[in-house]
Amino acid sequence: MAADLESPVFEQCRWLVELEDARATAVVSAFFGLQTPSVLAAGNLDALQRILRRYGPELPVRFHTKLTNAQLGIFGDEYRFSDIEELDVMVLGEATQTTLPDGVEVRLIAPTDPVEPILTLYRAYPGNFFERSQLQSGLYAGVWVGTALAAIAGTHAYAPGEGIAVLGNISTAERFRGQGHCRAVVAFLSTELKNRGCNLIGLHVASTNAPAIACYSNCGFKRHHSVYQMLAQKKHSL
């Protein structure tokens, strides 16, 4: 959520804050920069409940969200959930480096690069949150084997002023899996973000995705806690 405090993302967010003695005790943020908005929450559970009761109509009727087990109970009074998946939240310790074999290149993807190879790769990655507009940030990286795009990693949130970045949309083309390309692109992008001032770098991964967790662990990421990712729908809107 702190990564959404900087432009241009901040201007696309709606922030709902509960204060006690001029201090924030809970916050709910809604990001409207995607086709389906996303909502995140943090803070004291009683304060979160007061936010939903008071400002619930200001939230979208349908949104993606990531909630802790305790937060599920609070949002569950007003919303129905579908497509629920448990995620591990992982945070980078020391970034690692990889050695690439001949004929393999890893670099940032320019907004002018052809988008079709990227779309082709993501078609085999169900549940991704990729939209073409995300390439404008210049913070997507790819691994090329010859002329083929073998792996890709993106940056879902980027706030160098806050020192925070979140990786996402990480995928490897099926025929290139098991060759270290995921590790190469994650390590490369993590180093790029650290060089730009992001000392806190995180990502989310399905708790059941053992190969991906092993890849991220090899890149220096460690599990911090778990959340549940889902699609929420306002009950009275059904």
Sequence and secondary structure as in RCSB ss.txt:
>XXXX:A:sequence
MAADLESPVFEQCRWLVELEDARATAVVSAFFGLQTPSVLAAGNLDALQRILRRYGPELPVRFHTKLTNAQLGIF
GDEYRFSDIEELDVMVLGEATQTTLPDGVEVRLIAPTDPVEPILTLYRAYPGNFFERSQLQSGLYAGVWVGTALA
AIAGTHAYAPGEGIAVLGNISTAERFRGQGHCRAVVAFLSTELKNRGCNLIGLHVASTNAPAIACYSNCGFKRHH
SVYQMLAQKKHSL
>XXXX:A:secstr
 GGGGSTTTGGGEEEEEEEETTEEEEEEEEE SSSS EEEEEE HHHHHHHHHHHGGGS SEEEEEE HHHHHHH
TTTEEEEEEEEEEEEEE S       TTEEEEE  TTS SHHHHHHHHTSTT    GGGGGGS  EEEEETTEEE
EEEEEEEEETTTTEEEEEEEEE GGGTTSSHHHHHHHHHHHHHHHTT  EEEEEEETT HHHHHHHHHTTEEEEE
EEEEEEEEEGGG 
